[in-house]
């Protein structure tokens, strides 16, 4: 983990780093990231920093809801 300098921007991460916004952490993002979140990002072809606060809140809420019910939000199968 690295605290950014004033000139650092999340859209230009340093080599070897993944950037996240504070609002993502406030929305429920924790590390290591859940497999469901990684699968969703992969399927949608987006980066973590591209999710808005509202989108992150909804996704994390759905993941927690599904887990609470003993289900998995996404299950990626090989070859699909």
PyMOL Python script that loads the backbone (N, CA, C, O; Angstrom):
from pymol import cmd

cmd.read_pdbstr("""\
ATOM      1  N   UNK A   1       0.853  -1.160   0.000  1.00  0.00           N
ATOM      2  CA  UNK A   1       0.000   0.000   0.000  1.00  0.00           C
ATOM      3  C   UNK A   1       0.902   1.227   0.000  1.00  0.00           C
ATOM      4  O   UNK A   1       1.950   1.258   0.646  1.00  0.00           O
ATOM      5  N   UNK A   2       0.471   2.213  -0.728  1.00  0.00           N
ATOM      6  CA  UNK A   2       1.239   3.450  -0.854  1.00  0.00           C
ATOM      7  C   UNK A   2       0.281   4.629  -0.782  1.00  0.00           C
ATOM      8  O   UNK A   2      -0.752   4.640  -1.451  1.00  0.00           O
ATOM      9  N   UNK A   3       0.620   5.599   0.015  1.00  0.00           N
ATOM     10  CA  UNK A   3      -0.177   6.824   0.084  1.00  0.00           C
ATOM     11  C   UNK A   3       0.233   7.691  -1.099  1.00  0.00           C
ATOM     12  O   UNK A   3       1.420   7.947  -1.303  1.00  0.00           O
ATOM     13  N   UNK A   4      -0.742   8.143  -1.876  1.00  0.00           N
ATOM     14  CA  UNK A   4      -0.403   8.908  -3.084  1.00  0.00           C
ATOM     15  C   UNK A   4       0.123  10.306  -2.771  1.00  0.00           C
ATOM     16  O   UNK A   4      -0.229  10.914  -1.760  1.00  0.00           O
ATOM     17  N   UNK A   5       0.967  10.789  -3.658  1.00  0.00           N
ATOM     18  CA  UNK A   5       1.412  12.183  -3.588  1.00  0.00           C
ATOM     19  C   UNK A   5       0.327  13.047  -4.221  1.00  0.00           C
ATOM     20  O   UNK A   5      -0.569  12.527  -4.887  1.00  0.00           O
ATOM     21  N   UNK A   6       0.397  14.348  -4.021  1.00  0.00           N
ATOM     22  CA  UNK A   6      -0.615  15.245  -4.583  1.00  0.00           C
ATOM     23  C   UNK A   6      -0.658  15.171  -6.115  1.00  0.00           C
ATOM     24  O   UNK A   6      -1.703  15.423  -6.715  1.00  0.00           O
ATOM     25  N   UNK A   7       0.437  14.835  -6.732  1.00  0.00           N
ATOM     26  CA  UNK A   7       0.488  14.785  -8.187  1.00  0.00           C
ATOM     27  C   UNK A   7       0.049  13.437  -8.760  1.00  0.00           C
ATOM     28  O   UNK A   7      -0.171  13.329  -9.966  1.00  0.00           O
ATOM     29  N   UNK A   8      -0.084  12.401  -7.914  1.00  0.00           N
ATOM     30  CA  UNK A   8      -0.498  11.077  -8.381  1.00  0.00           C
ATOM     31  C   UNK A   8      -1.975  11.078  -8.745  1.00  0.00           C
ATOM     32  O   UNK A   8      -2.779  11.768  -8.120  1.00  0.00           O
ATOM     33  N   UNK A   9      -2.322  10.298  -9.762  1.00  0.00           N
ATOM     34  CA  UNK A   9      -3.708  10.159 -10.200  1.00  0.00           C
ATOM     35  C   UNK A   9      -4.050   8.693 -10.319  1.00  0.00           C
ATOM     36  O   UNK A   9      -3.230   7.892 -10.769  1.00  0.00           O
ATOM     37  N   UNK A  10      -5.274   8.331  -9.912  1.00  0.00           N
ATOM     38  CA  UNK A  10      -5.704   6.933  -9.951  1.00  0.00           C
ATOM     39  C   UNK A  10      -5.760   6.403 -11.375  1.00  0.00           C
ATOM     40  O   UNK A  10      -5.589   5.205 -11.598  1.00  0.00           O
ATOM     41  N   UNK A  11      -5.995   7.272 -12.327  1.00  0.00           N
ATOM     42  CA  UNK A  11      -6.084   6.824 -13.718  1.00  0.00           C
ATOM     43  C   UNK A  11      -4.716   6.521 -14.325  1.00  0.00           C
ATOM     44  O   UNK A  11      -4.640   5.970 -15.423  1.00  0.00           O
ATOM     45  N   UNK A  12      -3.636   6.873 -13.629  1.00  0.00           N
ATOM     46  CA  UNK A  12      -2.271   6.574 -14.074  1.00  0.00           C
ATOM     47  C   UNK A  12      -1.509   5.879 -12.950  1.00  0.00           C
ATOM     48  O   UNK A  12      -0.638   6.488 -12.328  1.00  0.00           O
ATOM     49  N   UNK A  13      -1.829   4.601 -12.678  1.00  0.00           N
ATOM     50  CA  UNK A  13      -1.168   3.911 -11.562  1.00  0.00           C
ATOM     51  C   UNK A  13       0.317   3.677 -11.834  1.00  0.00           C
ATOM     52  O   UNK A  13       0.712   3.440 -12.975  1.00  0.00           O
ATOM     53  N   UNK A  14       1.144   3.744 -10.777  1.00  0.00           N
ATOM     54  CA  UNK A  14       2.557   3.422 -10.949  1.00  0.00           C
ATOM     55  C   UNK A  14       2.702   1.952 -11.345  1.00  0.00           C
ATOM     56  O   UNK A  14       1.848   1.137 -10.997  1.00  0.00           O
ATOM     57  N   UNK A  15       3.761   1.603 -12.061  1.00  0.00           N
ATOM     58  CA  UNK A  15       3.967   0.197 -12.441  1.00  0.00           C
ATOM     59  C   UNK A  15       3.941  -0.725 -11.219  1.00  0.00           C
ATOM     60  O   UNK A  15       4.588  -0.448 -10.209  1.00  0.00           O
ATOM     61  N   UNK A  16       3.194  -1.812 -11.321  1.00  0.00           N
ATOM     62  CA  UNK A  16       3.113  -2.781 -10.237  1.00  0.00           C
ATOM     63  C   UNK A  16       2.068  -2.466  -9.175  1.00  0.00           C
ATOM     64  O   UNK A  16       1.944  -3.206  -8.199  1.00  0.00           O
ATOM     65  N   UNK A  17       1.310  -1.378  -9.346  1.00  0.00           N
ATOM     66  CA  UNK A  17       0.294  -0.984  -8.366  1.00  0.00           C
ATOM     67  C   UNK A  17      -1.095  -1.031  -8.981  1.00  0.00           C
ATOM     68  O   UNK A  17      -1.252  -0.882 -10.193  1.00  0.00           O
ATOM     69  N   UNK A  18      -2.093  -1.239  -8.145  1.00  0.00           N
ATOM     70  CA  UNK A  18      -3.492  -1.125  -8.527  1.00  0.00           C
ATOM     71  C   UNK A  18      -4.043   0.048  -7.735  1.00  0.00           C
ATOM     72  O   UNK A  18      -3.843   0.131  -6.523  1.00  0.00           O
ATOM     73  N   UNK A  19      -4.729   0.944  -8.406  1.00  0.00           N
ATOM     74  CA  UNK A  19      -5.252   2.114  -7.706  1.00  0.00           C
ATOM     75  C   UNK A  19      -6.738   1.963  -7.427  1.00  0.00           C
ATOM     76  O   UNK A  19      -7.474   1.388  -8.229  1.00  0.00           O
ATOM     77  N   UNK A  20      -7.167   2.474  -6.301  1.00  0.00           N
ATOM     78  CA  UNK A  20      -8.586   2.510  -5.950  1.00  0.00           C
ATOM     79  C   UNK A  20      -8.884   3.872  -5.339  1.00  0.00           C
ATOM     80  O   UNK A  20      -8.009   4.538  -4.787  1.00  0.00           O
ATOM     81  N   UNK A  21     -10.120   4.253  -5.455  1.00  0.00           N
ATOM     82  CA  UNK A  21     -10.554   5.512  -4.863  1.00  0.00           C
ATOM     83  C   UNK A  21     -11.061   5.257  -3.447  1.00  0.00           C
ATOM     84  O   UNK A  21     -11.513   4.160  -3.120  1.00  0.00           O
ATOM     85  N   UNK A  22     -10.976   6.282  -2.626  1.00  0.00           N
ATOM     86  CA  UNK A  22     -11.447   6.184  -1.240  1.00  0.00           C
ATOM     87  C   UNK A  22     -12.910   5.779  -1.187  1.00  0.00           C
ATOM     88  O   UNK A  22     -13.310   5.003  -0.319  1.00  0.00           O
ATOM     89  N   UNK A  23     -13.717   6.302  -2.115  1.00  0.00           N
ATOM     90  CA  UNK A  23     -15.147   5.979  -2.088  1.00  0.00           C
ATOM     91  C   UNK A  23     -15.394   4.490  -2.290  1.00  0.00           C
ATOM     92  O   UNK A  23     -16.386   3.956  -1.794  1.00  0.00           O
ATOM     93  N   UNK A  24     -14.498   3.809  -3.018  1.00  0.00           N
ATOM     94  CA  UNK A  24     -14.656   2.365  -3.195  1.00  0.00           C
ATOM     95  C   UNK A  24     -14.516   1.644  -1.860  1.00  0.00           C
ATOM     96  O   UNK A  24     -15.245   0.691  -1.585  1.00  0.00           O
ATOM     97  N   UNK A  25     -13.589   2.094  -1.040  1.00  0.00           N
ATOM     98  CA  UNK A  25     -13.413   1.501   0.287  1.00  0.00           C
ATOM     99  C   UNK A  25     -14.619   1.811   1.167  1.00  0.00           C
ATOM    100  O   UNK A  25     -15.063   0.964   1.943  1.00  0.00           O
ATOM    101  N   UNK A  26     -15.139   3.011   1.045  1.00  0.00           N
ATOM    102  CA  UNK A  26     -16.337   3.382   1.819  1.00  0.00           C
ATOM    103  C   UNK A  26     -17.554   2.580   1.368  1.00  0.00           C
ATOM    104  O   UNK A  26     -18.473   2.347   2.154  1.00  0.00           O
ATOM    105  N   UNK A  27     -17.561   2.155   0.093  1.00  0.00           N
ATOM    106  CA  UNK A  27     -18.685   1.392  -0.449  1.00  0.00           C
ATOM    107  C   UNK A  27     -18.624  -0.084  -0.081  1.00  0.00           C
ATOM    108  O   UNK A  27     -19.556  -0.832  -0.376  1.00  0.00           O
ATOM    109  N   UNK A  28     -17.538  -0.513   0.560  1.00  0.00           N
ATOM    110  CA  UNK A  28     -17.465  -1.901   1.008  1.00  0.00           C
ATOM    111  C   UNK A  28     -16.367  -2.724   0.385  1.00  0.00           C
ATOM    112  O   UNK A  28     -16.239  -3.906   0.704  1.00  0.00           O
ATOM    113  N   UNK A  29     -15.562  -2.139  -0.500  1.00  0.00           N
ATOM    114  CA  UNK A  29     -14.468  -2.882  -1.111  1.00  0.00           C
ATOM    115  C   UNK A  29     -13.435  -3.238  -0.057  1.00  0.00           C
ATOM    116  O   UNK A  29     -13.008  -2.378   0.713  1.00  0.00           O
ATOM    117  N   UNK A  30     -13.036  -4.489  -0.020  1.00  0.00           N
ATOM    118  CA  UNK A  30     -12.011  -4.968   0.909  1.00  0.00           C
ATOM    119  C   UNK A  30     -11.012  -5.804   0.141  1.00  0.00           C
ATOM    120  O   UNK A  30     -11.302  -6.301  -0.947  1.00  0.00           O
ATOM    121  N   UNK A  31      -9.838  -5.953   0.715  1.00  0.00           N
ATOM    122  CA  UNK A  31      -8.789  -6.748   0.070  1.00  0.00           C
ATOM    123  C   UNK A  31      -8.419  -7.910   0.951  1.00  0.00           C
ATOM    124  O   UNK A  31      -8.387  -7.742   2.170  1.00  0.00           O
ATOM    125  N   UNK A  32      -8.138  -9.075   0.415  1.00  0.00           N
ATOM    126  CA  UNK A  32      -8.162  -9.354  -1.018  1.00  0.00           C
ATOM    127  C   UNK A  32      -9.589  -9.281  -1.543  1.00  0.00           C
ATOM    128  O   UNK A  32     -10.547  -9.597  -0.838  1.00  0.00           O
ATOM    129  N   UNK A  33      -9.707  -8.862  -2.782  1.00  0.00           N
ATOM    130  CA  UNK A  33     -11.028  -8.698  -3.401  1.00  0.00           C
ATOM    131  C   UNK A  33     -11.733 -10.042  -3.540  1.00  0.00           C
ATOM    132  O   UNK A  33     -11.095 -11.082  -3.706  1.00  0.00           O
ATOM    133  N   UNK A  34     -13.047 -10.001  -3.471  1.00  0.00           N
ATOM    134  CA  UNK A  34     -13.822 -11.231  -3.605  1.00  0.00           C
ATOM    135  C   UNK A  34     -13.711 -11.753  -5.037  1.00  0.00           C
ATOM    136  O   UNK A  34     -13.535 -10.982  -5.980  1.00  0.00           O
ATOM    137  N   UNK A  35     -13.817 -13.052  -5.180  1.00  0.00           N
ATOM    138  CA  UNK A  35     -13.747 -13.658  -6.509  1.00  0.00           C
ATOM    139  C   UNK A  35     -14.908 -13.189  -7.381  1.00  0.00           C
ATOM    140  O   UNK A  35     -14.755 -13.056  -8.595  1.00  0.00           O
ATOM    141  N   UNK A  36     -16.067 -12.937  -6.771  1.00  0.00           N
ATOM    142  CA  UNK A  36     -17.218 -12.458  -7.531  1.00  0.00           C
ATOM    143  C   UNK A  36     -16.934 -11.090  -8.153  1.00  0.00           C
ATOM    144  O   UNK A  36     -17.302 -10.838  -9.301  1.00  0.00           O
ATOM    145  N   UNK A  37     -16.280 -10.209  -7.393  1.00  0.00           N
ATOM    146  CA  UNK A  37     -15.955  -8.882  -7.905  1.00  0.00           C
ATOM    147  C   UNK A  37     -14.951  -8.982  -9.051  1.00  0.00           C
ATOM    148  O   UNK A  37     -15.108  -8.316 -10.074  1.00  0.00           O
ATOM    149  N   UNK A  38     -13.932  -9.803  -8.885  1.00  0.00           N
ATOM    150  CA  UNK A  38     -12.935  -9.985  -9.941  1.00  0.00           C
ATOM    151  C   UNK A  38     -13.598 -10.550 -11.196  1.00  0.00           C
ATOM    152  O   UNK A  38     -13.306 -10.102 -12.305  1.00  0.00           O
ATOM    153  N   UNK A  39     -14.490 -11.531 -11.030  1.00  0.00           N
ATOM    154  CA  UNK A  39     -15.203 -12.109 -12.175  1.00  0.00           C
ATOM    155  C   UNK A  39     -16.050 -11.054 -12.886  1.00  0.00           C
ATOM    156  O   UNK A  39     -16.062 -10.988 -14.115  1.00  0.00           O
ATOM    157  N   UNK A  40     -16.758 -10.230 -12.113  1.00  0.00           N
ATOM    158  CA  UNK A  40     -17.604  -9.196 -12.697  1.00  0.00           C
ATOM    159  C   UNK A  40     -16.768  -8.185 -13.486  1.00  0.00           C
ATOM    160  O   UNK A  40     -17.145  -7.799 -14.592  1.00  0.00           O
ATOM    161  N   UNK A  41     -15.652  -7.762 -12.928  1.00  0.00           N
ATOM    162  CA  UNK A  41     -14.777  -6.823 -13.628  1.00  0.00           C
ATOM    163  C   UNK A  41     -14.254  -7.433 -14.924  1.00  0.00           C
ATOM    164  O   UNK A  41     -14.182  -6.757 -15.950  1.00  0.00           O
ATOM    165  N   UNK A  42     -13.889  -8.710 -14.871  1.00  0.00           N
ATOM    166  CA  UNK A  42     -13.372  -9.401 -16.050  1.00  0.00           C
ATOM    167  C   UNK A  42     -14.447  -9.514 -17.126  1.00  0.00           C
ATOM    168  O   UNK A  42     -14.188  -9.233 -18.296  1.00  0.00           O
ATOM    169  N   UNK A  43     -15.644  -9.922 -16.735  1.00  0.00           N
ATOM    170  CA  UNK A  43     -16.746 -10.071 -17.687  1.00  0.00           C
ATOM    171  C   UNK A  43     -17.090  -8.729 -18.333  1.00  0.00           C
ATOM    172  O   UNK A  43     -17.317  -8.660 -19.541  1.00  0.00           O
ATOM    173  N   UNK A  44     -17.128  -7.677 -17.539  1.00  0.00           N
ATOM    174  CA  UNK A  44     -17.501  -6.356 -18.052  1.00  0.00           C
ATOM    175  C   UNK A  44     -16.342  -5.657 -18.771  1.00  0.00           C
ATOM    176  O   UNK A  44     -16.551  -4.686 -19.499  1.00  0.00           O
ATOM    177  N   UNK A  45     -15.129  -6.153 -18.561  1.00  0.00           N
ATOM    178  CA  UNK A  45     -13.967  -5.546 -19.204  1.00  0.00           C
ATOM    179  C   UNK A  45     -13.649  -4.162 -18.686  1.00  0.00           C
ATOM    180  O   UNK A  45     -13.231  -3.289 -19.446  1.00  0.00           O
ATOM    181  N   UNK A  46     -13.848  -3.956 -17.382  1.00  0.00           N
ATOM    182  CA  UNK A  46     -13.573  -2.652 -16.777  1.00  0.00           C
ATOM    183  C   UNK A  46     -12.559  -2.795 -15.648  1.00  0.00           C
ATOM    184  O   UNK A  46     -12.320  -3.886 -15.131  1.00  0.00           O
ATOM    185  N   UNK A  47     -11.974  -1.663 -15.283  1.00  0.00           N
ATOM    186  CA  UNK A  47     -11.044  -1.624 -14.159  1.00  0.00           C
ATOM    187  C   UNK A  47     -11.795  -1.232 -12.900  1.00  0.00           C
ATOM    188  O   UNK A  47     -12.862  -0.620 -12.960  1.00  0.00           O
ATOM    189  N   UNK A  48     -11.235  -1.585 -11.778  1.00  0.00           N
ATOM    190  CA  UNK A  48     -11.841  -1.280 -10.492  1.00  0.00           C
ATOM    191  C   UNK A  48     -12.074   0.216 -10.327  1.00  0.00           C
ATOM    192  O   UNK A  48     -13.103   0.629  -9.792  1.00  0.00           O
ATOM    193  N   UNK A  49     -11.136   1.022 -10.778  1.00  0.00           N
ATOM    194  CA  UNK A  49     -11.254   2.475 -10.606  1.00  0.00           C
ATOM    195  C   UNK A  49     -12.334   3.091 -11.498  1.00  0.00           C
ATOM    196  O   UNK A  49     -12.665   4.265 -11.333  1.00  0.00           O
ATOM    197  N   UNK A  50     -12.888   2.323 -12.438  1.00  0.00           N
ATOM    198  CA  UNK A  50     -13.945   2.840 -13.308  1.00  0.00           C
ATOM    199  C   UNK A  50     -15.331   2.733 -12.687  1.00  0.00           C
ATOM    200  O   UNK A  50     -16.281   3.321 -13.204  1.00  0.00           O
ATOM    201  N   UNK A  51     -15.465   1.998 -11.592  1.00  0.00           N
ATOM    202  CA  UNK A  51     -16.758   1.882 -10.916  1.00  0.00           C
ATOM    203  C   UNK A  51     -17.019   3.145 -10.109  1.00  0.00           C
ATOM    204  O   UNK A  51     -16.139   3.620  -9.392  1.00  0.00           O
ATOM    205  N   UNK A  52     -18.217   3.685 -10.223  1.00  0.00           N
ATOM    206  CA  UNK A  52     -18.598   4.832  -9.402  1.00  0.00           C
ATOM    207  C   UNK A  52     -18.932   4.345  -7.989  1.00  0.00           C
ATOM    208  O   UNK A  52     -19.031   3.143  -7.742  1.00  0.00           O
ATOM    209  N   UNK A  53     -19.102   5.282  -7.084  1.00  0.00           N
ATOM    210  CA  UNK A  53     -19.458   4.939  -5.705  1.00  0.00           C
ATOM    211  C   UNK A  53     -20.762   4.149  -5.669  1.00  0.00           C
ATOM    212  O   UNK A  53     -20.866   3.142  -4.967  1.00  0.00           O
ATOM    213  N   UNK A  54     -21.742   4.604  -6.419  1.00  0.00           N
ATOM    214  CA  UNK A  54     -23.049   3.937  -6.418  1.00  0.00           C
ATOM    215  C   UNK A  54     -22.931   2.524  -6.984  1.00  0.00           C
ATOM    216  O   UNK A  54     -23.480   1.578  -6.421  1.00  0.00           O
ATOM    217  N   UNK A  55     -22.215   2.384  -8.097  1.00  0.00           N
ATOM    218  CA  UNK A  55     -22.046   1.055  -8.697  1.00  0.00           C
ATOM    219  C   UNK A  55     -21.321   0.113  -7.737  1.00  0.00           C
ATOM    220  O   UNK A  55     -21.711  -1.046  -7.592  1.00  0.00           O
ATOM    221  N   UNK A  56     -20.268   0.604  -7.083  1.00  0.00           N
ATOM    222  CA  UNK A  56     -19.521  -0.231  -6.136  1.00  0.00           C
ATOM    223  C   UNK A  56     -20.414  -0.623  -4.960  1.00  0.00           C
ATOM    224  O   UNK A  56     -20.368  -1.767  -4.506  1.00  0.00           O
ATOM    225  N   UNK A  57     -21.222   0.308  -4.465  1.00  0.00           N
ATOM    226  CA  UNK A  57     -22.133   0.006  -3.356  1.00  0.00           C
ATOM    227  C   UNK A  57     -23.135  -1.077  -3.740  1.00  0.00           C
ATOM    228  O   UNK A  57     -23.407  -1.989  -2.959  1.00  0.00           O
ATOM    229  N   UNK A  58     -23.679  -0.971  -4.944  1.00  0.00           N
ATOM    230  CA  UNK A  58     -24.663  -1.957  -5.405  1.00  0.00           C
ATOM    231  C   UNK A  58     -24.024  -3.329  -5.567  1.00  0.00           C
ATOM    232  O   UNK A  58     -24.568  -4.330  -5.100  1.00  0.00           O
ATOM    233  N   UNK A  59     -22.875  -3.379  -6.227  1.00  0.00           N
ATOM    234  CA  UNK A  59     -22.197  -4.662  -6.460  1.00  0.00           C
ATOM    235  C   UNK A  59     -21.814  -5.316  -5.138  1.00  0.00           C
ATOM    236  O   UNK A  59     -22.068  -6.504  -4.940  1.00  0.00           O
ATOM    237  N   UNK A  60     -21.206  -4.557  -4.234  1.00  0.00           N
ATOM    238  CA  UNK A  60     -20.799  -5.141  -2.956  1.00  0.00           C
ATOM    239  C   UNK A  60     -22.020  -5.573  -2.156  1.00  0.00           C
ATOM    240  O   UNK A  60     -21.980  -6.599  -1.477  1.00  0.00           O
ATOM    241  N   UNK A  61     -23.104  -4.805  -2.226  1.00  0.00           N
ATOM    242  CA  UNK A  61     -24.339  -5.187  -1.541  1.00  0.00           C
ATOM    243  C   UNK A  61     -24.917  -6.481  -2.092  1.00  0.00           C
ATOM    244  O   UNK A  61     -25.381  -7.332  -1.333  1.00  0.00           O
ATOM    245  N   UNK A  62     -24.889  -6.631  -3.421  1.00  0.00           N
ATOM    246  CA  UNK A  62     -25.383  -7.866  -4.030  1.00  0.00           C
ATOM    247  C   UNK A  62     -24.510  -9.064  -3.657  1.00  0.00           C
ATOM    248  O   UNK A  62     -25.028 -10.149  -3.393  1.00  0.00           O
ATOM    249  N   UNK A  63     -23.210  -8.875  -3.636  1.00  0.00           N
ATOM    250  CA  UNK A  63     -22.302  -9.963  -3.258  1.00  0.00           C
ATOM    251  C   UNK A  63     -22.604 -10.415  -1.834  1.00  0.00           C
ATOM    252  O   UNK A  63     -22.694 -11.612  -1.563  1.00  0.00           O
ATOM    253  N   UNK A  64     -22.758  -9.455  -0.928  1.00  0.00           N
ATOM    254  CA  UNK A  64     -23.054  -9.786   0.470  1.00  0.00           C
ATOM    255  C   UNK A  64     -24.414 -10.461   0.592  1.00  0.00           C
ATOM    256  O   UNK A  64     -24.555 -11.437   1.329  1.00  0.00           O
ATOM    257  N   UNK A  65     -25.416  -9.955  -0.120  1.00  0.00           N
ATOM    258  CA  UNK A  65     -26.758 -10.550  -0.088  1.00  0.00           C
ATOM    259  C   UNK A  65     -26.720 -11.999  -0.571  1.00  0.00           C
ATOM    260  O   UNK A  65     -27.286 -12.886   0.067  1.00  0.00           O
ATOM    261  N   UNK A  66     -26.057 -12.229  -1.690  1.00  0.00           N
ATOM    262  CA  UNK A  66     -25.972 -13.594  -2.220  1.00  0.00           C
ATOM    263  C   UNK A  66     -25.234 -14.514  -1.253  1.00  0.00           C
ATOM    264  O   UNK A  66     -25.664 -15.642  -1.012  1.00  0.00           O
ATOM    265  N   UNK A  67     -24.110 -14.024  -0.696  1.00  0.00           N
ATOM    266  CA  UNK A  67     -23.358 -14.853   0.259  1.00  0.00           C
ATOM    267  C   UNK A  67     -24.194 -15.176   1.484  1.00  0.00           C
ATOM    268  O   UNK A  67     -24.136 -16.288   2.011  1.00  0.00           O
ATOM    269  N   UNK A  68     -24.977 -14.194   1.939  1.00  0.00           N
ATOM    270  CA  UNK A  68     -25.830 -14.402   3.106  1.00  0.00           C
ATOM    271  C   UNK A  68     -26.856 -15.501   2.852  1.00  0.00           C
ATOM    272  O   UNK A  68     -27.262 -16.208   3.775  1.00  0.00           O
ATOM    273  N   UNK A  69     -27.268 -15.638   1.605  1.00  0.00           N
ATOM    274  CA  UNK A  69     -28.245 -16.666   1.223  1.00  0.00           C
ATOM    275  C   UNK A  69     -27.581 -17.980   0.802  1.00  0.00           C
ATOM    276  O   UNK A  69     -28.259 -18.927   0.403  1.00  0.00           O
ATOM    277  N   UNK A  70     -26.233 -18.028   0.895  1.00  0.00           N
ATOM    278  CA  UNK A  70     -25.508 -19.234   0.532  1.00  0.00           C
ATOM    279  C   UNK A  70     -25.337 -19.420  -0.963  1.00  0.00           C
ATOM    280  O   UNK A  70     -25.125 -20.539  -1.431  1.00  0.00           O
ATOM    281  N   UNK A  71     -25.428 -18.324  -1.722  1.00  0.00           N
ATOM    282  CA  UNK A  71     -25.320 -18.376  -3.180  1.00  0.00           C
ATOM    283  C   UNK A  71     -24.085 -17.614  -3.646  1.00  0.00           C
ATOM    284  O   UNK A  71     -23.463 -16.890  -2.869  1.00  0.00           O
ATOM    285  N   UNK A  72     -23.740 -17.779  -4.904  1.00  0.00           N
ATOM    286  CA  UNK A  72     -22.640 -17.045  -5.512  1.00  0.00           C
ATOM    287  C   UNK A  72     -23.221 -16.152  -6.592  1.00  0.00           C
ATOM    288  O   UNK A  72     -23.989 -16.618  -7.434  1.00  0.00           O
ATOM    289  N   UNK A  73     -22.862 -14.862  -6.579  1.00  0.00           N
ATOM    290  CA  UNK A  73     -23.408 -13.904  -7.540  1.00  0.00           C
ATOM    291  C   UNK A  73     -23.033 -14.277  -8.968  1.00  0.00           C
ATOM    292  O   UNK A  73     -23.890 -14.284  -9.852  1.00  0.00           O
ATOM    293  N   UNK A  74     -21.782 -14.581  -9.195  1.00  0.00           N
ATOM    294  CA  UNK A  74     -21.300 -14.951 -10.531  1.00  0.00           C
ATOM    295  C   UNK A  74     -20.448 -16.197 -10.430  1.00  0.00           C
ATOM    296  O   UNK A  74     -19.667 -16.365  -9.493  1.00  0.00           O
ATOM    297  N   UNK A  75     -20.605 -17.042 -11.382  1.00  0.00           N
ATOM    298  CA  UNK A  75     -19.742 -18.209 -11.449  1.00  0.00           C
ATOM    299  C   UNK A  75     -19.294 -18.334 -12.893  1.00  0.00           C
ATOM    300  O   UNK A  75     -20.072 -18.742 -13.755  1.00  0.00           O
ATOM    301  N   UNK A  76     -18.044 -17.984 -13.159  1.00  0.00           N
ATOM    302  CA  UNK A  76     -17.509 -18.033 -14.512  1.00  0.00           C
ATOM    303  C   UNK A  76     -17.066 -19.448 -14.815  1.00  0.00           C
ATOM    304  O   UNK A  76     -16.329 -20.066 -14.047  1.00  0.00           O
ATOM    305  N   UNK A  77     -17.530 -19.951 -15.952  1.00  0.00           N
ATOM    306  CA  UNK A  77     -17.155 -21.302 -16.378  1.00  0.00           C
ATOM    307  C   UNK A  77     -16.134 -21.214 -17.487  1.00  0.00           C
ATOM    308  O   UNK A  77     -16.185 -20.295 -18.304  1.00  0.00           O
ATOM    309  N   UNK A  78     -15.200 -22.159 -17.531  1.00  0.00           N
ATOM    310  CA  UNK A  78     -14.218 -22.207 -18.600  1.00  0.00           C
ATOM    311  C   UNK A  78     -14.933 -22.453 -19.919  1.00  0.00           C
ATOM    312  O   UNK A  78     -15.862 -23.256 -20.004  1.00  0.00           O
ATOM    313  N   UNK A  79     -14.477 -21.743 -20.945  1.00  0.00           N
ATOM    314  CA  UNK A  79     -15.028 -21.947 -22.273  1.00  0.00           C
ATOM    315  C   UNK A  79     -16.289 -21.160 -22.564  1.00  0.00           C
ATOM    316  O   UNK A  79     -16.880 -21.344 -23.628  1.00  0.00           O
ATOM    317  N   UNK A  80     -16.734 -20.279 -21.653  1.00  0.00           N
ATOM    318  CA  UNK A  80     -17.941 -19.491 -21.906  1.00  0.00           C
ATOM    319  C   UNK A  80     -17.591 -18.103 -22.385  1.00  0.00           C
ATOM    320  O   UNK A  80     -18.483 -17.297 -22.649  1.00  0.00           O
TER     321      UNK A  80
END
""", "prot")
cmd.dss("prot")
cmd.show_as("cartoon", "prot")
cmd.util.cbc("prot")
cmd.orient("prot")
